[in-house]
Amino acid sequence: MKTKKYFKRYKNNLCQVDNKIFSYDTHIATIKGNTLKAEKWEIERVWGGKTEKITSSPTTSKHLNFVANELNLNLVKSI
């Protein structure tokens, strides 16, 4: 059974399911021991009538840093 946890801050769009962190509905990180490993992700959005692929965002960075700090984890970002 999966355990879903919402954080007090960003509770409407940031959650933990088992060892995975989701920003909105996108899996952005995985907890491994005392490390928060940022995952590569990609979404498509329509902006100004054009479809574009997004692989990073200020919101996602904010969420990653928040979770690492909140859970006292070392954040490791992919290169």
N, C-alpha and C positions, 0 to 999 in steps of 0.2 A: 504494500500500500504506500502510495506516495504522500509525503508530508509537504504541505504548502504553507509557507510562512510569509506574511507580509511585514514589511518594515514600517515603523511608525511614520517616518518621513518618506515621502514618495509612495505611500501605500496604495495609491490607485494604479501605479504603473511600474512597480518594482517588486519582485517577489523571489523567494527561494523555494525550489522544489527539489527535495532531497539535497544533492550537492550541486545543483545547477542554479544559476542566477539568470532571471529573465527580466529584460527591460521591455515593457509593453508585452508583446508576444514573442520576442526574439531572444534566443539563448545567447547571452553575451559573455558568460564566464562559468568556470567550474571550480569548485573548491576541492583541493587535493592537499590533505594534511593542513599545514598552516599557510598554504599558498592559495591565492585567488588567481587562476590562470584565465586571462582574457581570451576569448575565442574569436576566430575570424568569423564575420557575419556579413550578410549582404541582403538588402531589401530593395525592391523597386518602388518608386513613387512617381506620381505624375505631378509635375511642377511647371507652371506656365505653359501647359498644353503639351509638354514633352515628358516622356518617360525616362527617368534616370535611375542609375544604380547607386545606392548609398552604402558605404562600408565603414563609416565612422560618423560620429555626431557629438556635439558638445554635451547633449543630454546623456548619451551613453558613457562618455568619459566621466561625467559627474556621478552617474550611478555606480560605475566601477570603483571610483575613489571612495564614495560613501560606504559601499559594502565592505571594502577592504578595511577602512577605518572602524566601522561599526562592529565588525567581527574580529578585529585585530589580526588581519591576515596580510601577508606580503603580496602585493600586486605584481604579477608578471605579465607583461604585454608581449604579444607575438611580434616578430619582426617581419 
